[in-house]
Amino acid sequence: MSLFPLNTSEKFVLRAVHSHGAVTRQQIATALGVSKMQATNIVKSLTEKGLLTETPKNQGLRGQPARALSIHPKGMYTLGVNFTEQHVDTVLMNGVGTIEAKQTFAIEHADVNAIVAHVNAFIGATLSRKRIPAKRLVGVGVSVPGDFIDDRKIIVPTYFPQLTNVNLEAAFQQQLDYPVYIENDSNCAGWGEAMYGRGKALKHFLYINIGYGIGGGIIIHQRLYRGAHGNAGIFGTPFPDRNAPRPSGSDLLATLQQHAIDVSSFHQLEHLPVAETPAVQGWLQRAAAQLRQPLYVLARAFDPEAIIIGGRLPIAYYDYLVTQIDDGSIFQSDWGPTPQPQLLSTSLGDLAGVVGSCSLCYTQLFD
């Protein structure tokens, strides 16, 4: 039986169940404006494909309880890819957001061929080991480091000159046997937080991504806002000089190297606890001072419920950074009391980007 593509009604139902966790046939019928019998037929199709499962929903009433529908954990899977100049992070995630497998590969250069070689090896080994049929892999989401210049396929590769003028979607699709979805790394990280992280319960929030540079994601009505060219959320514009001190991950690495600390990648930061590394503390305090005014402007421009700070650094770094930024008055208005957004640290850490790239596949499947 072919699992994909799905018709419009099947996509609607699958999206609703994925968003709400569990729904009944009657709720589906009401939402679609169809009869319960029609809703039952749609559910039957998705259940036969192994995408939905049902369990009794205890409503505290006598008699037969309504049967709630939920995503089958083994019904569909997505693969997420996130890379830096030295590493490729890969994650296999099931339909309910559980990470089934993850692996980080070391590479010499972040070119498409090197990345795809590791991704294909990971797919083959993981599907075989977990006995997952290839037809249940929905697609591959790729988080790419850069801003788009052409139809969300070609990026400005500030830190990756080897990707200049490369149509990334076509380049990855040519070598992978599954649908490929491309998004910039900041949007992926923000979307990961929206789907499975700190932003899951929020309708409107901003995500500040501290990776190689300073980017971000904008979530409005629980949807990723991309802007006209896919570049909404370039929050690093107040710090245009990459040679000047700025609150970016690359600047942190350079600062630590100036303090004779031998680090060249974000993965090595896990061995540098904030409390035991004065150079890290000093950098985070300086970054907090630099971010305070831009965050105030963003808070007033977008009026979000929260601003979440995350990226490629260890979670403990963001926890400390938030305490340094938020002195209790950062979002206070000079013109009187106004609602203030929460300032939060990421709950996904450096997994946000790869989890978000996994979630791209579901977004495309349901739309």
Buried (B, 14 or more C-beta within 10 A) or exposed (E): EEBBEBEEBBBBBBBBBBEEEBBBBEBBBEBBEBEEEBBBEBBEBBBEBBBBBBEEBEEEEEEEBBEBBBBBBBBBBBBBBBBBBBBBBBBBBBBBBEBBBBBBBEBEEBBBEBBBBBBBEBBEEBBEEEEBEEEBBBBBBBBBBBBBBEEBBBBEBEBBEEBEEBBBBEBBBEBBEBBBBBBBBBBBBBBBBBBBBBBEEBEBBBBBBBBBBBBBBBBBEBEBBBEEEBBBBBBBEEBEEBEEBBBBBBBBBBBBEEEEBEBEBBBEBBEBEBEEBEBBBEBBBBBBEBBBEBBBEBBEEBEBBBBBBBBBBBBBBBBBBBEBBBEEEBBEEEEEEEEBBBBBBBBBBBBBBBBBBBBBBBBBBBE
